[in-house]
Amino acid sequence: MVDEDLAAWTAGLEELFARVAGRFHRAEPRLRARAYVRGLLAPLAGKNGWTLAEAAGDLTPNGMQRLLNKAAWDVDGVRDEVRAYAVEHLGDVDGVLVVDETGFLKKGVKSAGAQRQYSGTAGRVENCQLGVFCAYTTAKGRTLIDRELYLPKSWTTDRDRCREAGVPDEVDFATKQVLAQGMLARALDAGVPARWVTADEAYGGDSKFRRWLEQRRIGYVVAVPSSAPIVSLSGSWRADQVVADAPPDAWKRRSCGEGAKGPRLFDWAVATLPTVSEAGAGWRRWLLARRSLTRNTKGELEIAYYLCGAPIGTSDEDLIRVAGARWSVEDCFQTAKTEVGLDQYQVRRYDAWYRHITLALLAHTYLAVTAAVSPKVLAAASFHSRSAKSSISWHT
């Protein structure tokens, strides 16, 4: 790395540390957090208490463990500063907020929220914690801006177990969809420039979640299962039944964004739904379908389904673009885990989880902003047919 690139990298970090400094009440945790984040950004083989302590020149991990478990600092305040920093450098009025979850595999049952549950990360039921996250993506870049730890009912109904893991008594059971709503509300209330929300079936399939988005008057393109009910003037039908009735000229080949191998091409079909939006006048709902270009091992073309809500006049291309934005959160999870140790913590307490994850979000956002603003510095540092069945209008 040339000297000027190293100087720019260091100056950028110091700017970010200065931004969050006021969220630490004493010098010791502030300096410790600074060393912690530097360690997360360093090219270490592993990023746990021991390796981060060694990178900071400490003989034991006690200081790093104290930062996560005992030191007094405003963790939610740091989160807010990270979000503001991301908006300052990546903000765009056409921004998309993406909510999704990721799993953190655990060996024991003492870690807050850990139990056998389905983990999309592992693709099966595993003993794990689940974190629900909110990402912010624009044409300039993408990063994670908020986080919540999901506590299953097996935890929230056992208050002694919760207290042992540091879960406050006031924390009750909340579904992943409710946790996602809370993060979206924080982002919108803070003025994050975003016109859209996107999410997978776990969130999009919840009608309460979609109604909440409409009440907030935020556009959405959310995945739903093939069995999702589509209400029309002539009755209610499954999403796959409605799409099966689409005329051939409703399908258009479009890219939903750039992927690792170039444009991500699919065939898309959009239909206007004759239903009243919770958002009131000026809004409309659509059904969006995405069909693969190649057949799977069963010889079938795979189809994904989305329900959409947005202001009247929204183009099909906008709906397709937002549907494609959902993959950005997966990219965030991958880079946050591989580059800044999002999943490499060794803590059990509820509050300690939030502290590590928040500092990892800070490090990840620094990488995202640097990639957007100074990519050379980052490179140097590293690393209309109707049917009686649906009574809806296909866009041809």
C-alpha positions as CSV (number, residue, x, y, z in Angstrom):
1,M,0.0,0.0,0.0
2,V,1.4,3.4,-0.9
3,D,1.8,5.9,1.8
4,E,-1.0,8.3,0.6
5,D,-3.5,5.4,0.4
6,L,-2.7,4.3,3.9
7,A,-3.0,7.9,5.1
8,A,-6.4,8.2,3.4
9,W,-7.5,4.9,5.0
10,T,-6.4,6.0,8.4
11,A,-8.0,9.5,8.0
12,G,-11.3,7.9,7.0
13,L,-11.3,5.7,10.1
14,E,-10.4,8.6,12.4
15,E,-13.3,10.6,10.9
16,L,-15.7,7.8,11.7
17,F,-14.3,7.2,15.2
18,A,-14.7,10.9,15.9
19,R,-18.3,10.7,14.8
20,V,-19.1,8.0,17.4
21,A,-16.8,9.2,20.2
22,G,-19.6,11.0,22.0
23,R,-21.5,7.7,22.4
24,F,-18.8,6.5,24.9
25,H,-18.9,7.9,28.4
26,R,-15.3,7.3,29.2
27,A,-12.0,7.2,27.4
28,E,-11.2,3.5,28.1
29,P,-14.2,2.0,26.3
30,R,-13.9,4.6,23.5
31,L,-10.3,3.6,22.8
32,R,-11.1,-0.1,23.3
33,A,-13.9,0.2,20.7
34,R,-11.5,1.9,18.3
35,A,-9.1,-1.0,18.7
36,Y,-11.9,-3.5,18.3
37,V,-13.0,-2.0,15.0
38,R,-9.5,-1.8,13.7
39,G,-9.1,-5.5,14.5
40,L,-12.4,-6.2,12.7
41,L,-11.0,-4.5,9.6
42,A,-7.5,-6.1,9.9
43,P,-6.6,-9.2,7.7
44,L,-6.8,-11.6,10.7
45,A,-7.4,-15.3,10.2
46,G,-10.1,-15.2,12.9
47,K,-11.8,-12.2,14.7
48,N,-12.6,-13.3,18.2
49,G,-11.6,-11.8,21.6
50,W,-8.1,-13.3,21.6
51,T,-7.1,-12.3,18.0
52,L,-8.6,-8.8,18.4
53,A,-6.7,-8.4,21.7
54,E,-3.4,-9.6,20.1
55,A,-3.9,-7.2,17.2
56,A,-4.4,-4.4,19.7
57,G,-1.2,-5.4,21.6
58,D,-3.0,-6.8,24.7
59,L,-1.8,-9.8,26.5
60,T,-5.3,-11.1,27.3
61,P,-8.8,-10.7,25.8
62,N,-10.1,-9.2,29.1
63,G,-10.3,-5.7,27.8
64,M,-12.2,-6.7,24.7
65,Q,-14.6,-8.9,26.8
66,R,-15.2,-6.0,29.2
67,L,-16.1,-3.8,26.2
68,L,-18.8,-6.2,25.1
69,N,-20.1,-7.4,28.5
70,K,-19.6,-4.6,31.1
71,A,-18.4,-1.2,29.9
72,A,-21.0,1.6,29.8
73,W,-21.6,3.0,26.3
74,D,-24.6,3.9,24.1
75,V,-24.8,1.0,21.7
76,D,-28.0,2.2,20.0
77,G,-26.4,5.7,19.7
78,V,-23.5,4.1,17.8
79,R,-26.0,2.4,15.5
80,D,-27.7,5.7,14.8
81,E,-24.3,7.3,14.0
82,V,-23.5,4.4,11.6
83,R,-26.9,4.8,9.9
84,A,-26.3,8.6,9.5
85,Y,-22.8,8.0,8.2
86,A,-24.2,5.6,5.6
87,V,-26.9,8.0,4.5
88,E,-24.4,10.9,4.2
89,H,-22.2,9.0,1.8
90,L,-24.6,6.5,0.1
91,G,-27.9,8.2,0.4
92,D,-30.2,8.5,-2.6
93,V,-33.9,9.3,-2.9
94,D,-34.5,6.1,-4.8
95,G,-32.9,4.0,-2.0
96,V,-34.2,0.6,-1.0
97,L,-34.5,-0.8,2.5
98,V,-34.1,-4.5,2.7
99,V,-35.0,-6.7,5.7
100,D,-33.8,-10.2,6.1
101,E,-32.4,-12.6,8.7
102,T,-29.2,-14.6,9.0
103,G,-28.2,-17.5,11.3
104,F,-25.3,-17.7,13.8
105,L,-24.6,-21.4,14.5
106,K,-24.0,-22.1,18.2
107,K,-22.9,-25.2,20.1
108,G,-24.6,-24.7,23.4
109,V,-28.0,-23.4,24.7
110,K,-26.7,-20.6,26.9
111,S,-26.4,-17.9,24.2
112,A,-29.4,-15.5,24.2
113,G,-32.0,-16.7,21.7
114,A,-30.2,-20.0,20.8
115,Q,-32.3,-23.0,20.1
116,R,-32.8,-25.5,17.3
117,Q,-34.6,-23.5,14.5
118,Y,-34.4,-23.2,10.8
119,S,-31.4,-21.2,9.5
120,G,-31.4,-20.1,5.9
121,T,-27.6,-19.7,6.3
122,A,-27.3,-23.5,6.9
123,G,-30.3,-24.4,4.8
124,R,-31.7,-26.7,7.6
125,V,-32.7,-26.8,11.2
126,E,-29.7,-26.1,13.4
127,N,-28.9,-24.9,16.9
128,C,-28.4,-21.2,16.3
129,Q,-29.2,-17.6,17.0
130,L,-31.2,-15.6,14.4
131,G,-30.5,-12.0,13.7
132,V,-32.9,-9.8,11.8
133,F,-31.2,-7.0,9.8
134,C,-32.0,-4.0,7.8
135,A,-29.8,-3.1,4.8
136,Y,-29.8,0.1,2.8
137,T,-29.0,-0.1,-0.9
138,T,-28.6,2.6,-3.5
139,A,-26.8,3.0,-6.8
140,K,-23.8,4.2,-4.8
141,G,-23.5,1.2,-2.5
142,R,-25.1,-1.0,0.2
143,T,-24.6,-1.7,3.8
144,L,-26.3,-3.0,7.0
145,I,-27.8,-0.2,9.1
146,D,-29.7,-2.0,11.9
147,R,-30.1,-5.3,13.7
148,E,-32.3,-7.1,16.1
149,L,-31.8,-10.5,17.9
150,Y,-34.8,-12.8,17.5
151,L,-35.8,-14.4,20.8
152,P,-38.1,-17.5,20.4
153,K,-41.0,-18.0,22.7
154,S,-39.0,-20.8,24.5
155,W,-36.9,-17.9,25.7
156,T,-39.3,-15.2,26.5
157,T,-41.6,-17.5,28.5
158,D,-38.6,-18.4,30.7
159,R,-37.7,-15.2,32.5
160,D,-35.0,-16.8,34.7
161,R,-33.3,-18.1,31.6
162,C,-33.5,-14.6,30.0
163,R,-32.1,-12.9,33.1
164,E,-29.1,-15.3,33.1
165,A,-28.4,-14.3,29.5
166,G,-28.8,-10.6,30.2
167,V,-32.2,-10.2,28.5
168,P,-34.0,-7.2,30.1
169,D,-37.4,-8.0,31.7
170,E,-39.2,-5.6,29.4
171,V,-38.1,-7.5,26.3
172,D,-41.1,-9.7,25.3
173,F,-41.6,-12.0,22.3
174,A,-41.7,-10.3,19.0
175,T,-42.0,-12.0,15.6
176,K,-39.3,-11.4,13.0
177,Q,-41.8,-9.3,11.0
178,V,-42.4,-7.1,14.0
179,L,-38.7,-6.7,14.6
180,A,-38.3,-5.8,10.9
181,Q,-41.1,-3.2,11.2
182,G,-39.3,-1.6,14.2
183,M,-36.1,-1.2,12.2
184,L,-37.9,0.2,9.2
185,A,-39.7,2.6,11.4
186,R,-36.4,3.8,12.9
187,A,-34.9,4.3,9.5
188,L,-37.9,6.2,8.1
189,D,-38.4,8.3,11.2
190,A,-34.7,9.2,11.0
191,G,-35.2,10.5,7.5
192,V,-33.3,7.8,5.6
193,P,-34.0,8.6,1.9
194,A,-35.8,5.6,0.6
195,R,-38.8,5.0,-1.6
196,W,-38.9,1.2,-1.3
197,V,-38.8,-1.8,0.9
198,T,-38.1,-5.3,-0.3
199,A,-38.0,-8.7,1.6
200,D,-38.3,-12.4,1.1
201,E,-41.4,-14.6,1.7
202,A,-40.9,-14.8,5.4
203,Y,-41.9,-11.1,5.6
204,G,-43.7,-10.5,2.3
205,G,-46.1,-13.4,3.0
206,D,-47.3,-11.6,6.1
207,S,-50.4,-9.5,5.2
208,K,-50.0,-7.4,8.4
209,F,-46.4,-6.5,7.3
210,R,-47.6,-5.4,3.9
211,R,-50.5,-3.3,5.4
212,W,-48.0,-1.7,7.7
213,L,-45.8,-0.7,4.8
214,E,-48.8,0.8,3.0
215,Q,-49.8,2.8,6.1
216,R,-46.3,4.2,6.2
217,R,-46.7,5.0,2.4
218,I,-43.5,3.3,1.5
219,G,-43.4,1.4,-1.8
220,Y,-42.7,-2.3,-1.5
221,V,-41.9,-5.3,-3.7
222,V,-42.0,-8.4,-1.4
223,A,-41.7,-12.1,-2.3
224,V,-44.8,-14.2,-1.4
225,P,-45.4,-18.0,-1.7
226,S,-47.0,-19.5,-4.7
227,S,-50.1,-20.1,-2.6
228,A,-50.5,-16.4,-1.6
229,P,-54.2,-15.4,-2.1
230,I,-54.8,-12.8,-4.8
231,V,-58.1,-11.2,-4.3
232,S,-59.8,-9.9,-7.5
233,L,-63.2,-8.7,-8.5
234,S,-64.3,-12.3,-9.4
235,G,-62.9,-13.9,-6.2
236,S,-59.7,-15.1,-4.6
237,W,-57.1,-17.1,-6.4
238,R,-53.6,-18.4,-5.7
239,A,-50.7,-16.4,-7.1
240,D,-49.5,-19.4,-9.2
241,Q,-53.0,-19.9,-10.6
242,V,-53.2,-16.2,-11.6
243,V,-49.7,-16.2,-13.2
244,A,-50.5,-19.5,-15.1
245,D,-53.2,-17.5,-16.8
246,A,-50.9,-14.7,-18.0
247,P,-50.9,-14.3,-21.8
248,P,-47.5,-15.0,-23.6
249,D,-47.0,-11.4,-24.5
250,A,-47.1,-10.4,-20.8
251,W,-43.7,-11.8,-20.3
252,K,-40.7,-9.5,-20.9
253,R,-37.0,-10.4,-20.6
254,R,-35.3,-7.9,-18.3
255,S,-32.3,-7.6,-16.1
256,C,-33.0,-6.9,-12.4
257,G,-29.4,-5.7,-11.8
258,E,-25.8,-6.7,-12.2
259,G,-24.6,-9.9,-10.7
260,A,-21.2,-11.5,-10.4
261,K,-21.5,-12.9,-14.0
262,G,-23.1,-9.8,-15.6
263,P,-26.8,-8.8,-15.9
264,R,-29.2,-11.0,-14.0
265,L,-31.8,-11.8,-16.7
266,F,-35.2,-13.3,-16.2
267,D,-38.6,-13.2,-17.8
268,W,-41.0,-10.9,-15.9
269,A,-44.7,-10.4,-16.0
270,V,-46.6,-7.6,-14.1
271,A,-50.4,-7.4,-13.5
272,T,-52.4,-4.6,-11.9
273,L,-54.6,-5.8,-9.1
274,P,-58.1,-4.3,-8.7
275,T,-57.8,-4.0,-4.9
276,V,-57.9,-1.0,-2.6
277,S,-54.6,-0.1,-1.0
278,E,-54.3,0.7,2.7
279,A,-52.3,3.7,1.6
280,G,-55.4,5.3,0.2
281,A,-55.8,7.5,-2.9
282,G,-52.9,7.6,-5.4
283,W,-51.6,4.1,-4.6
284,R,-52.0,0.8,-6.4
285,R,-51.1,-2.9,-6.0
286,W,-49.5,-5.2,-8.5
287,L,-48.6,-8.9,-8.8
288,L,-45.1,-9.4,-10.2
289,A,-43.8,-12.8,-11.5
290,R,-40.2,-13.7,-12.2
291,R,-39.5,-16.8,-14.4
292,S,-36.1,-18.4,-14.9
293,L,-34.6,-18.7,-18.4
294,T,-33.4,-22.3,-17.9
295,R,-35.1,-25.4,-16.6
296,N,-34.3,-27.0,-13.3
297,T,-33.5,-30.7,-12.7
298,K,-37.2,-31.5,-13.0
299,G,-37.4,-29.8,-16.4
300,E,-39.4,-26.9,-15.0
301,L,-39.0,-23.2,-15.4
302,E,-38.9,-21.8,-11.8
303,I,-41.3,-18.9,-11.0
304,A,-41.0,-16.5,-8.1
305,Y,-44.0,-14.3,-7.0
306,Y,-44.1,-10.8,-5.6
307,L,-46.8,-8.5,-4.3
308,C,-46.1,-4.8,-4.8
309,G,-47.6,-1.6,-3.6
310,A,-46.5,1.9,-4.8
311,P,-47.8,5.2,-6.2
312,I,-49.9,5.1,-9.3
313,G,-47.6,5.6,-12.3
314,T,-44.9,3.4,-11.1
315,S,-43.2,1.6,-14.0
316,D,-42.8,-2.1,-14.4
317,E,-39.0,-1.5,-14.7
318,D,-39.0,0.1,-11.2
319,L,-40.8,-2.9,-9.7
320,I,-38.3,-5.3,-11.4
321,R,-35.3,-3.2,-10.2
322,V,-36.6,-3.2,-6.6
323,A,-37.2,-7.0,-6.7
324,G,-33.6,-7.4,-7.8
325,A,-32.3,-5.2,-4.9
326,R,-33.2,-7.9,-2.4
327,W,-30.0,-9.8,-3.2
328,S,-27.9,-6.9,-1.8
329,V,-28.6,-8.0,1.7
330,E,-27.2,-11.4,1.0
331,D,-24.1,-9.7,-0.3
332,C,-23.9,-7.6,2.9
333,F,-24.2,-10.7,5.0
334,Q,-21.4,-12.4,3.1
335,T,-19.0,-9.5,3.2
336,A,-19.8,-8.7,6.8
337,K,-19.1,-12.3,7.9
338,T,-15.9,-12.8,5.7
339,E,-14.4,-9.3,6.0
340,V,-15.4,-7.9,9.5
341,G,-16.2,-11.0,11.6
342,L,-20.0,-10.4,11.9
343,D,-20.4,-14.1,13.0
344,Q,-17.2,-14.6,14.8
345,Y,-18.1,-13.4,18.3
346,Q,-17.7,-15.4,21.5
347,V,-20.4,-13.9,23.7
348,R,-23.5,-15.3,25.3
349,R,-25.3,-12.2,26.7
350,Y,-28.1,-10.4,24.9
351,D,-26.5,-7.0,25.3
352,A,-23.0,-8.3,24.3
353,W,-24.5,-9.6,21.0
354,Y,-25.8,-6.2,20.2
355,R,-22.4,-4.6,21.0
356,H,-20.4,-6.9,18.8
357,I,-22.9,-6.8,16.0
358,T,-23.1,-3.0,16.1
359,L,-19.3,-2.6,16.0
360,A,-19.2,-5.0,13.1
361,L,-21.9,-2.9,11.3
362,L,-19.7,0.1,11.8
363,A,-16.7,-1.7,10.3
364,H,-18.8,-3.0,7.4
365,T,-20.3,0.4,6.7
366,Y,-16.8,1.9,6.6
367,L,-15.8,-0.6,3.9
368,A,-19.0,0.1,1.9
369,V,-18.5,3.9,2.1
370,T,-14.8,3.6,1.2
371,A,-15.7,1.4,-1.8
372,A,-18.1,4.0,-3.0
373,V,-16.1,7.1,-2.3
374,S,-12.5,6.0,-2.6
375,P,-12.3,2.6,-4.3
376,K,-8.6,2.9,-5.0
377,V,-8.0,3.3,-1.3
378,L,-10.1,0.2,-0.5
379,A,-8.3,-1.8,-3.2
380,A,-4.9,-0.7,-1.9
381,A,-6.0,-1.5,1.7
382,S,-6.9,-5.1,0.9
383,F,-8.7,-6.7,0.2
384,H,-53.2,-6.1,-21.2
385,S,-55.3,-9.2,-21.3
386,R,-58.1,-10.0,-18.8
387,S,-59.2,-13.4,-17.7
388,A,-62.4,-14.4,-15.9
389,K,-60.2,-16.1,-13.4
390,S,-58.3,-13.1,-12.2
391,S,-60.1,-10.0,-13.3
392,I,-56.8,-8.2,-13.5
393,S,-55.0,-6.4,-16.2
394,W,-51.7,-7.9,-17.5
395,H,-49.1,-5.4,-18.8
396,T,-48.3,-6.4,-22.3
